[in-house]
Amino acid sequence: MASLKLLFSLVVLTSVLSIQASYPSFEDNGVNVLESKKVNLSLYYETLCPSCASFIVNELAAKLFDPEGDLISIVNLRLVPYGNAQVKAPNKTIVCQHGPDECYFNSIEACAIHFWSDVKRHFKFIHCLESKLIEGLHSSKEYAWESCCVKLKMDSDRLGKCYGSGYEKKLILQNAKETDHLVPPHEYVPWVVVNGQPLKDDYLNFVRYVCNAYKDSPKPKACRSYPHNINSGGKANSSLEGCYKGEERGGS
């Protein structure tokens, strides 16, 4: 009788293991299955380009992070501050298009992205800082980002140490390598890429591209008003044309 019970238990255990094995893990090969279905949206930008700041503050914030539309739920957003800067040999000196202050703020935002990896968190900081840069600096550049840290209850010391230690240069050089190896090369910033496809002068219509690229269902509410086909009916307007490579540059 005992042997029959043992045999029955083994049969049940084998069946359970077989059933579990038939279902894929949500962490197969270290990749979250739900995350892998998301659309990759990358923004290559520089902090003092007016078009970049306007796109972040007025477009991404309103359309991507709108709680009702919930577009961010299907997006992996990557922000890459560097833009049209250049790395000069032999010391890898970084020269930014809009001068030393742009290099400074590119570095601060790169540090924020690194230390606060949650996209909703570091985007709030970048949105705050870019909003201040649009308005113009009315105090020191340090106060601009430090006041955002205070407002958002973030640790300003981490950013200060990141910049002061020189670690920010490592982050910017990584961004430089990624930006300079884009295929096709970027022509200006903001340069918006959806699943590897540059949107070029149709970047204001990024929602349509994201919704079209997302193949799972149901789609978020933000996608319901967009057609499935892609057409470039609304190009970037004259106030958001971008900052082009080769325009006047400043020092690092």
Salt bridges, closest charged atoms under 4 A:
GLU35 OE2 - LYS38 NZ 3.26
GLU46 OE2 - HIS98 ND1 3.27
GLU59 OE1 - LYS63 NZ 2.78
GLU68 OE2 - LYS221 NZ 2.54
ASP101 OD1 - LYS141 NZ 3.51
GLU102 OE2 - HIS98 ND1 2.84
GLU178 OE2 - ARG78 NH1 2.58
GLU187 OE2 - LYS200 NZ 3.96
ASP201 OD1 - LYS235 NZ 3.44
ASP216 OD2 - LYS37 NZ 3.50
